Amino acid sequence: MKHKRLIGFLVTILIIVVASYIGVSLYLIVNISNENDVLKQEKQGLVLKAKQLEDLLESAKVTEEKNTQSPTTKDIHIKEKELEYAKEEFINAQQYIPNFMPIAEFILTRPYMPKKNHYGIDLAGRIGEPVYAAASGMVKSVKEDDEVYGKILTINHLNGYETKYGHNSLIVVEEGDFVTKGQKIAEVGNTGISSAPHLHFEILYWEKNIDPEIKLKK
């Protein structure tokens, strides 16, 4: 009887031990499985993040290439503004170049001859015919009784150029006035040392005379 109880007790102990072993094993298996699942999820997460970063990098490269190869709307707008400004500046600059014919109807009676001390050109016209500013600028001086050129005026074009208009019968601007290209500034006359009505016209560049015909032909 005692032996049966002892055997029963030992069997019970054995069952408990086996059950405990099985339980521990199952616990370890489950935990390992769970850990594997966690690691797998973390790995999948890292892979996903890496893929996202790769996509972002590729997108950035594509954007950079687009910006380099084809300008954006903003860039195009800026370039258009720059071109428009440059065009306006060019047009404005042209207003100060003395290439506008100072008389509408004329006959060239004497050309530019610096070796004979004639530093301009003589344009024959009718008394009272309008004389126009060859370019925009500031009236530098006005003389009513110059010994050689009679009524004469000088315009400073603010870019190194100056123009002179002599033998006028009337000057309609004053010293210090700002005049625009093509504006009437005087009337053809026969004042000073002159044998017939005409305009004596000179162009100077940085105080040196140049042949007016060179500019007027442009």
Contacts in CASP RR format, 6 or more apart in sequence:
PFRMAT RR
TARGET T0000
AUTHOR 0000-0000-0000
METHOD contacts of the structure
MODEL  1
MKHKRLIGFLVTILIIVVASYIGVSLYLIVNISNENDVLKQEKQGLVLKA
KQLEDLLESAKVTEEKNTQSPTTKDIHIKEKELEYAKEEFINAQQYIPNF
MPIAEFILTRPYMPKKNHYGIDLAGRIGEPVYAAASGMVKSVKEDDEVYG
KILTINHLNGYETKYGHNSLIVVEEGDFVTKGQKIAEVGNTGISSAPHLH
FEILYWEKNIDPEIKLKK
71 79 0 8 1.000
93 159 0 8 1.000
95 135 0 8 1.000
95 136 0 8 1.000
95 180 0 8 1.000
95 181 0 8 1.000
96 135 0 8 1.000
96 136 0 8 1.000
96 137 0 8 1.000
96 157 0 8 1.000
96 158 0 8 1.000
96 159 0 8 1.000
96 161 0 8 1.000
96 181 0 8 1.000
97 135 0 8 1.000
97 157 0 8 1.000
97 159 0 8 1.000
97 161 0 8 1.000
97 215 0 8 1.000
98 134 0 8 1.000
98 135 0 8 1.000
98 157 0 8 1.000
98 161 0 8 1.000
98 163 0 8 1.000
98 203 0 8 1.000
98 212 0 8 1.000
98 215 0 8 1.000
99 134 0 8 1.000
99 135 0 8 1.000
99 215 0 8 1.000
99 216 0 8 1.000
99 218 0 8 1.000
100 132 0 8 1.000
100 133 0 8 1.000
100 134 0 8 1.000
100 135 0 8 1.000
100 181 0 8 1.000
100 182 0 8 1.000
101 132 0 8 1.000
101 134 0 8 1.000
101 216 0 8 1.000
102 123 0 8 1.000
102 131 0 8 1.000
102 132 0 8 1.000
102 133 0 8 1.000
102 134 0 8 1.000
102 163 0 8 1.000
102 165 0 8 1.000
102 199 0 8 1.000
102 201 0 8 1.000
103 123 0 8 1.000
103 125 0 8 1.000
103 129 0 8 1.000
103 130 0 8 1.000
103 131 0 8 1.000
103 132 0 8 1.000
103 188 0 8 1.000
103 199 0 8 1.000
104 129 0 8 1.000
104 130 0 8 1.000
104 132 0 8 1.000
105 125 0 8 1.000
105 126 0 8 1.000
105 129 0 8 1.000
106 123 0 8 1.000
106 124 0 8 1.000
106 125 0 8 1.000
106 199 0 8 1.000
107 123 0 8 1.000
107 124 0 8 1.000
107 125 0 8 1.000
108 121 0 8 1.000
108 122 0 8 1.000
108 123 0 8 1.000
108 124 0 8 1.000
109 122 0 8 1.000
109 123 0 8 1.000
109 124 0 8 1.000
109 196 0 8 1.000
109 198 0 8 1.000
110 118 0 8 1.000
110 121 0 8 1.000
110 122 0 8 1.000
111 118 0 8 1.000
111 121 0 8 1.000
111 211 0 8 1.000
111 213 0 8 1.000
112 118 0 8 1.000
112 119 0 8 1.000
112 120 0 8 1.000
112 121 0 8 1.000
112 209 0 8 1.000
112 211 0 8 1.000
112 212 0 8 1.000
112 213 0 8 1.000
114 209 0 8 1.000
119 202 0 8 1.000
119 209 0 8 1.000
120 200 0 8 1.000
120 201 0 8 1.000
120 202 0 8 1.000
120 203 0 8 1.000
120 209 0 8 1.000
120 211 0 8 1.000
120 212 0 8 1.000
121 200 0 8 1.000
121 201 0 8 1.000
121 211 0 8 1.000
121 212 0 8 1.000
121 213 0 8 1.000
122 198 0 8 1.000
122 199 0 8 1.000
122 200 0 8 1.000
122 201 0 8 1.000
123 198 0 8 1.000
123 199 0 8 1.000
123 201 0 8 1.000
124 196 0 8 1.000
124 197 0 8 1.000
124 198 0 8 1.000
125 188 0 8 1.000
125 197 0 8 1.000
125 198 0 8 1.000
125 199 0 8 1.000
126 188 0 8 1.000
126 197 0 8 1.000
127 169 0 8 1.000
127 187 0 8 1.000
127 188 0 8 1.000
127 189 0 8 1.000
127 190 0 8 1.000
127 197 0 8 1.000
128 169 0 8 1.000
128 170 0 8 1.000
128 187 0 8 1.000
128 188 0 8 1.000
128 189 0 8 1.000
128 197 0 8 1.000
129 187 0 8 1.000
129 188 0 8 1.000
130 184 0 8 1.000
130 186 0 8 1.000
130 187 0 8 1.000
130 188 0 8 1.000
131 165 0 8 1.000
131 168 0 8 1.000
131 184 0 8 1.000
131 185 0 8 1.000
131 186 0 8 1.000
131 187 0 8 1.000
131 188 0 8 1.000
131 199 0 8 1.000
132 182 0 8 1.000
132 183 0 8 1.000
132 184 0 8 1.000
132 185 0 8 1.000
133 155 0 8 1.000
133 163 0 8 1.000
133 179 0 8 1.000
133 180 0 8 1.000
133 181 0 8 1.000
133 182 0 8 1.000
133 183 0 8 1.000
133 185 0 8 1.000
134 155 0 8 1.000
134 163 0 8 1.000
134 181 0 8 1.000
134 182 0 8 1.000
134 201 0 8 1.000
134 203 0 8 1.000
134 215 0 8 1.000
134 216 0 8 1.000
135 155 0 8 1.000
135 157 0 8 1.000
135 161 0 8 1.000
135 163 0 8 1.000
135 181 0 8 1.000
136 157 0 8 1.000
136 178 0 8 1.000
136 179 0 8 1.000
136 180 0 8 1.000
136 181 0 8 1.000
137 155 0 8 1.000
137 156 0 8 1.000
137 157 0 8 1.000
137 158 0 8 1.000
137 178 0 8 1.000
137 179 0 8 1.000
137 180 0 8 1.000
138 155 0 8 1.000
138 156 0 8 1.000
138 158 0 8 1.000
138 176 0 8 1.000
138 177 0 8 1.000
138 178 0 8 1.000
138 179 0 8 1.000
139 153 0 8 1.000
139 154 0 8 1.000
139 155 0 8 1.000
139 156 0 8 1.000
139 173 0 8 1.000
139 174 0 8 1.000
139 175 0 8 1.000
139 176 0 8 1.000
139 177 0 8 1.000
139 178 0 8 1.000
139 179 0 8 1.000
139 185 0 8 1.000
140 154 0 8 1.000
140 155 0 8 1.000
140 156 0 8 1.000
140 162 0 8 1.000
140 175 0 8 1.000
140 176 0 8 1.000
141 153 0 8 1.000
141 154 0 8 1.000
141 175 0 8 1.000
142 152 0 8 1.000
142 153 0 8 1.000
142 171 0 8 1.000
142 173 0 8 1.000
142 174 0 8 1.000
142 175 0 8 1.000
143 149 0 8 1.000
143 150 0 8 1.000
143 151 0 8 1.000
143 152 0 8 1.000
143 153 0 8 1.000
144 150 0 8 1.000
144 151 0 8 1.000
144 171 0 8 1.000
145 151 0 8 1.000
146 152 0 8 1.000
146 166 0 8 1.000
146 192 0 8 1.000
147 192 0 8 1.000
147 193 0 8 1.000
148 192 0 8 1.000
148 193 0 8 1.000
149 164 0 8 1.000
149 166 0 8 1.000
149 167 0 8 1.000
149 191 0 8 1.000
149 192 0 8 1.000
149 193 0 8 1.000
149 200 0 8 1.000
150 166 0 8 1.000
150 167 0 8 1.000
150 168 0 8 1.000
150 191 0 8 1.000
150 192 0 8 1.000
150 193 0 8 1.000
150 194 0 8 1.000
151 166 0 8 1.000
151 167 0 8 1.000
151 168 0 8 1.000
151 169 0 8 1.000
151 170 0 8 1.000
151 171 0 8 1.000
151 186 0 8 1.000
151 189 0 8 1.000
151 191 0 8 1.000
151 192 0 8 1.000
152 164 0 8 1.000
152 165 0 8 1.000
152 166 0 8 1.000
152 167 0 8 1.000
152 168 0 8 1.000
152 200 0 8 1.000
153 164 0 8 1.000
153 165 0 8 1.000
153 166 0 8 1.000
153 168 0 8 1.000
153 171 0 8 1.000
153 173 0 8 1.000
153 185 0 8 1.000
153 186 0 8 1.000
154 162 0 8 1.000
154 163 0 8 1.000
154 164 0 8 1.000
154 165 0 8 1.000
155 162 0 8 1.000
155 163 0 8 1.000
155 165 0 8 1.000
155 179 0 8 1.000
155 185 0 8 1.000
156 162 0 8 1.000
157 163 0 8 1.000
160 205 0 8 1.000
160 206 0 8 1.000
161 203 0 8 1.000
161 204 0 8 1.000
161 205 0 8 1.000
162 203 0 8 1.000
162 204 0 8 1.000
162 205 0 8 1.000
162 207 0 8 1.000
163 201 0 8 1.000
163 202 0 8 1.000
163 203 0 8 1.000
163 204 0 8 1.000
164 200 0 8 1.000
164 201 0 8 1.000
164 202 0 8 1.000
164 204 0 8 1.000
165 185 0 8 1.000
165 186 0 8 1.000
165 199 0 8 1.000
165 200 0 8 1.000
165 201 0 8 1.000
166 191 0 8 1.000
166 199 0 8 1.000
166 200 0 8 1.000
166 201 0 8 1.000
167 188 0 8 1.000
167 189 0 8 1.000
167 190 0 8 1.000
167 191 0 8 1.000
167 192 0 8 1.000
167 194 0 8 1.000
167 197 0 8 1.000
167 198 0 8 1.000
167 199 0 8 1.000
167 200 0 8 1.000
168 186 0 8 1.000
168 187 0 8 1.000
168 188 0 8 1.000
168 189 0 8 1.000
168 191 0 8 1.000
168 199 0 8 1.000
169 186 0 8 1.000
169 187 0 8 1.000
169 188 0 8 1.000
169 189 0 8 1.000
169 190 0 8 1.000
169 191 0 8 1.000
169 197 0 8 1.000
170 186 0 8 1.000
170 187 0 8 1.000
170 189 0 8 1.000
171 185 0 8 1.000
171 186 0 8 1.000
172 184 0 8 1.000
172 185 0 8 1.000
172 186 0 8 1.000
172 187 0 8 1.000
173 179 0 8 1.000
173 185 0 8 1.000
173 186 0 8 1.000
179 185 0 8 1.000
188 197 0 8 1.000
188 198 0 8 1.000
188 199 0 8 1.000
189 197 0 8 1.000
189 198 0 8 1.000
189 199 0 8 1.000
190 196 0 8 1.000
190 197 0 8 1.000
190 198 0 8 1.000
201 212 0 8 1.000
202 209 0 8 1.000
202 212 0 8 1.000
203 209 0 8 1.000
203 210 0 8 1.000
203 211 0 8 1.000
203 212 0 8 1.000
203 215 0 8 1.000
204 210 0 8 1.000
END
